[in-house]
């Protein structure tokens, strides 16, 4: 679960399951379980329209002996992908290269 790139939905699903109840109840504040729970909570917070995800995150937190630290504000990510050049229309004036 703690491998880089693990889908946070998988972490959330496991930590909210019956199998993880004891693990959550015994997790120390700086444990790997707490770090995974924070990742799952952050993912749920980034998807506010998904009520199921929010409910699973709440279930997970209720079962924890030590509460998660307050979440920091999400850092907006710049858009990614290829740059798209402006569309040329036939009516738009075309610039001609200047000759020396």
PyMOL commands that set and color helices and strands:
alter all, ss='L'
color gray80, all
select helices_A, chain A and resi 8-15+18-26+32-45+51-62
alter helices_A, ss='H'
color red, helices_A
deselect
rebuild
show_as cartoon
